[in-house]
Amino acid sequence: MTPNERAGQRTTGAGPALVTGAGTGIGAAIAQRLAARGQDLVLVARDAARLDAVAGQARREHGVEVLTVPLDLSLPDCPARLAQQLKEADVTVDLLVNNAGAAVTGAVGGTDPARLRASVDLNAAAVAELSALFLPAMLARGRGGIVNIASTAAYAPAPYNAAYAASKAFVLSFTRALWHETRGTGVRVVAVSPGAIETPMNPGPGRGKRLPEQVADTVMAALRGDGPAVVDGRAYGLQAFVFSRVLPSRTAARITGSFFRKAAESRQG
Ligand SMILES: NC(=O)c1ccc[n+]([C@@H]2O[C@H](COP(=O)([O-])OP(=O)(O)OC[C@H]3O[C@@H](n4cnc5c(N)ncnc54)[C@H](OP(=O)(O)O)[C@@H]3O)[C@@H](O)[C@H]2O)c1
């Protein structure tokens, strides 16, 4: 029985949710929240063992069907291969959560160009391609959703985290545009921007830091809402507003640059 056949027997009537970057952090938390509402899952990331651990918890605690697909989504052919693999398995994705992401901090002039390129391919290109791959079937059914995880870094240029912030600005702009294109179709499209969240990407507690489970709750609320973009947490919502709408771009970049330069230096020890 495919995840879709099982899903049809559930009260939600929903097909599986595809969550990228579901092995740790925010993606793993979103996967558990979706499982708790009875949604079957397709989980994607590179590390198969971590995906299996998340899948095991979802099956054990919520009794859902979970398919794991270990893939490197920064590679050019992988989003299309994933869509083909799911088609062959007769799996129709009802909700796409583009969460996988990577940050390459430090000055662009001192960064490995290939690493920088791979991060942009993952954060931006894969998000656009996966959306284009899975949206047509959702439109045909008049039902479904796409949640793209951006960042508060999307709201201002960020020296010493330049490509990351720019790729998240792409996600935010792309999602806002897609929201317009899909209005009235029955497909819910929304960008969710977390601030600082305690995950393997951003480890350790810190002032104002939130938890992956709080972002997952924001994602679930965003799915019930109707706007194009949501920031996780009130303080980060205010920060995004100030950095994008109040401060001149140069001032915003000076502040974010000072923050990310210190963060990059402390990471280098
Ligand atoms: N933590 C924060 O402070 C914060 C703030 C704002 C936005 N975000 C965004 O939130 C999302 C989740 O981040 P997180 O904080 O939860 O970080 P995380 O715990 O490091 O999770 C990132 C996930 O993406 C997967 N991933 C990384 N590279 C991949 C690739 N090439 N192909 C497929 N999967 C890949 C990782 O698994 P593998 O390594 O096994 O592939 C992991 O499951 C990202 O888009 C991030 O930019 C995070």
The ligand as an SDF file (V2000), in Angstrom:
LIG
                    3D

 48 52  0  0  0  0  0  0  0  0999 V2000
   18.6810   27.5840   12.8340 N   0  0  0  0  0  0  0  0  0  0  0  0
   18.4600   28.8540   12.5440 C   0  0  0  0  0  0  0  0  0  0  0  0
   18.8600   29.7580   13.2950 O   0  0  0  0  0  0  0  0  0  0  0  0
   17.7080   29.2170   11.2960 C   0  0  0  0  0  0  0  0  0  0  0  0
   17.2600   30.5350   11.1610 C   0  0  0  0  0  0  0  0  0  0  0  0
   16.5610   30.9070   10.0220 C   0  0  0  0  0  0  0  0  0  0  0  0
   16.3040   29.9860    9.0330 C   0  0  0  0  0  0  0  0  0  0  0  0
   16.7580   28.6950    9.1660 N   0  0  0  0  0  0  0  0  0  0  0  0
   16.4730   27.7870    8.0740 C   0  0  0  0  0  0  0  0  0  0  0  0
   15.7660   26.6750    8.5530 O   0  0  0  0  0  0  0  0  0  0  0  0
   16.0180   25.5430    7.7290 C   0  0  0  0  0  0  0  0  0  0  0  0
   16.4080   24.3670    8.5950 C   0  0  0  0  0  0  0  0  0  0  0  0
   17.6130   24.6610    9.2530 O   0  0  0  0  0  0  0  0  0  0  0  0
   17.9880   24.1120   10.6970 P   0  0  0  0  0  0  0  0  0  0  0  0
   18.3500   25.2700   11.5210 O   0  0  0  0  0  0  0  0  0  0  0  0
   16.9610   23.1660   11.1830 O   0  0  0  0  0  0  0  0  0  0  0  0
   19.3710   23.3910   10.3700 O   0  0  0  0  0  0  0  0  0  0  0  0
   19.8310   21.8780   10.4370 P   0  0  0  0  0  0  0  0  0  0  0  0
   19.4140   21.2500   11.6990 O   0  0  0  0  0  0  0  0  0  0  0  0
   21.2750   21.9120   10.0550 O   0  0  0  0  0  0  0  0  0  0  0  0
   18.9710   21.2080    9.2910 O   0  0  0  0  0  0  0  0  0  0  0  0
   19.2630   21.3210    7.9410 C   0  0  0  0  0  0  0  0  0  0  0  0
   18.6810   20.1160    7.2530 C   0  0  0  0  0  0  0  0  0  0  0  0
   18.9530   20.2250    5.8600 O   0  0  0  0  0  0  0  0  0  0  0  0
   19.5720   19.0290    5.4150 C   0  0  0  0  0  0  0  0  0  0  0  0
   20.4860   19.3250    4.3250 N   0  0  0  0  0  0  0  0  0  0  0  0
   21.6210   20.0650    4.3630 C   0  0  0  0  0  0  0  0  0  0  0  0
   22.2200   20.0610    3.1800 N   0  0  0  0  0  0  0  0  0  0  0  0
   21.4480   19.2820    2.3670 C   0  0  0  0  0  0  0  0  0  0  0  0
   21.5580   18.8730    1.0060 C   0  0  0  0  0  0  0  0  0  0  0  0
   22.5910   19.2800    0.2620 N   0  0  0  0  0  0  0  0  0  0  0  0
   20.5980   18.0870    0.4960 N   0  0  0  0  0  0  0  0  0  0  0  0
   19.5530   17.6780    1.2480 C   0  0  0  0  0  0  0  0  0  0  0  0
   19.3940   18.0250    2.5340 N   0  0  0  0  0  0  0  0  0  0  0  0
   20.3400   18.8200    3.0900 C   0  0  0  0  0  0  0  0  0  0  0  0
   20.3170   18.5000    6.6530 C   0  0  0  0  0  0  0  0  0  0  0  0
   20.5190   17.0890    6.6080 O   0  0  0  0  0  0  0  0  0  0  0  0
   21.8290   16.3970    5.9750 P   0  0  0  0  0  0  0  0  0  0  0  0
   23.0150   17.1450    6.5090 O   0  0  0  0  0  0  0  0  0  0  0  0
   21.7140   14.9780    6.4180 O   0  0  0  0  0  0  0  0  0  0  0  0
   21.6560   16.5350    4.4860 O   0  0  0  0  0  0  0  0  0  0  0  0
   19.3010   18.8220    7.7460 C   0  0  0  0  0  0  0  0  0  0  0  0
   18.3090   17.8230    7.8060 O   0  0  0  0  0  0  0  0  0  0  0  0
   17.1150   25.9800    6.7480 C   0  0  0  0  0  0  0  0  0  0  0  0
   16.5440   26.3360    5.5130 O   0  0  0  0  0  0  0  0  0  0  0  0
   17.7040   27.2010    7.4150 C   0  0  0  0  0  0  0  0  0  0  0  0
   18.2820   28.0740    6.4900 O   0  0  0  0  0  0  0  0  0  0  0  0
   17.4450   28.2980   10.2730 C   0  0  0  0  0  0  0  0  0  0  0  0
  1  2  1  0
  2  3  2  0
  2  4  1  0
  4  5  1  0
  4 48  2  0
  5  6  2  0
  6  7  1  0
  7  8  2  0
  8  9  1  0
  8 48  1  0
  9 10  1  0
  9 46  1  0
 10 11  1  0
 11 12  1  0
 11 44  1  0
 12 13  1  0
 13 14  1  0
 14 15  2  0
 14 16  1  0
 14 17  1  0
 17 18  1  0
 18 19  2  0
 18 20  1  0
 18 21  1  0
 21 22  1  0
 22 23  1  0
 23 24  1  0
 23 42  1  0
 24 25  1  0
 25 26  1  0
 25 36  1  0
 26 27  1  0
 26 35  1  0
 27 28  2  0
 28 29  1  0
 29 30  1  0
 29 35  2  0
 30 31  1  0
 30 32  2  0
 32 33  1  0
 33 34  2  0
 34 35  1  0
 36 37  1  0
 36 42  1  0
 37 38  1  0
 38 39  2  0
 38 40  1  0
 38 41  1  0
 42 43  1  0
 44 45  1  0
 44 46  1  0
 46 47  1  0
M  CHG  2   8   1  16  -1
M  END
$$$$
